Amino acid sequence: MSKDFEKINADRHPPLPDLQTPGAKAYTESKISGEKMAADVVQNTSKSIICARLGGILVDDSPPIDWRRSHWCSHRDLCLFIDKALQAPLHISGTYFVVSNNYCRWVDLDNAERDLGFVPQDGAEKQLT
């Protein structure tokens, strides 16, 4: 994967509405509204709020074999993120992507590692071996 490729960052890239899938626009807009409300609360109070943008979490915990493997999240990595979020210092707030360490991952996890110590343990490619 190219080092010049900029990964999507939750702080710099709000979700874009899906205009093609019925119902998805409302979902995306509610997600954006919720993240904005959380930011307002944090800015105007002493509260701390952690928002999570979850990747693809599947019942059988195995990565898909198509393009969705780039944002797959294992059960173990989801549990790890929740654990890190619950242990975070009270002054930590933000929006974080929660995915496994997949080879073609297109989201940036740097703020999750910096703020929460979240480093995913699994990756779609590791699961194939």
N, C-alpha and C positions, 0 to 999 in steps of 0.2 A: 504494500500500500504506500502511496506517495506521501512523503513527509511534508509536502507543500499543501496537501489537502487539509482545509480547515474543518475540524469537527464541530458539530452543532453544540453550542453551550447554552445551558438553561438560563443564564443571566443575560446573554446577548441575543438570543433567538427565541422569541415567544412562539408557541405553536401556531401554525397556520390552519385556518378552517379548511376542512375537507368538503369541497363543494360538490363532489360527485356521489358520495355515499349517503343515502337517506339517513337522517338522524345524526350523522357524524358532525355536522356543523354545530348543532346544539351542544353536543358533547365537548367539542373543542372550545366553544365560546364559554361554556360553564367552567372549564378547566382554567382558561385565561382569567375569568372573573374571580375564581377562587384564589388563584395565585396573587392577583392584584389586591384582593381584600386582605390576604395574609400579610403582604408587604405593608399595607396601610396600618394594620394592627401593630406590626412590629415597629414601624416608624413612629407611631403616636403613643405607644405604651412601653412598658418594660417586658412585654411578653416575647416569647421565642416560639417560632413556628417553622417546622421543616415540611416542605412540600416535596413529594416524590413523583417523578414521571417514570412510571414503571414500564419496562420493556415487555416483551412477549413471555408470559409465564404460562406454561402448559401443564395440564393435569398430570401427564406421564413424565414430566421433567426431562424430556429429551428434546434436543434442538431440532427444528424443522430442517428439511433438506433443500428448501428454496431460499429466496431472498430474505425471508423473515429471520434467518439464523443470525443476521447482523445485529439484531436487537433482542435476541433471546436472553432470558434471565433465568438462571437455575434456581431451584428452591433454596439451595444452600446460600447462594448470593443474596437472595431476597431476605432470608432470615438474618444474614450477616448485616445487611443494611439496616434492618429494623433494630437489631441489637446496638449498632453504632449510633443510630439516631436517638435511641432511648438513653444511651450513656453520654450523649453530647452535652457539653457545658451549656448552661442556661442562656448564655448570650449568643449562641449560634442560631442563625436563621438563614433560610434560603430555599431555593428550588434545586433539586438534584435529580439527575438521571440515575436510574437503577437498572443496569444491565450487566450481563457477564462480560468477561474479557474476551470477546469474540474478535477474530482476525479482521473482519470487515466492519467492525463497529464504527458507526459514523457519529456517535455522540461523545462528548467530552466528559470525562469523569474526574478531571483535575480538582474541581471545587469540592467534590464529595470526599476525595482523598485528603485534601488540605484541611477541610473543616471538620470532618467526621472520622477520618482514618479508614474510610471504606475503600478497600482494594479487593475487587472480585477474585474469587479463587478458581472459578470454572471458566470454560470457554467452549463454544460450540465445536471447535476443531479438536479439543482435548477429549470430548465425549465420543469421538469417532474411533479412537484407538482402543 
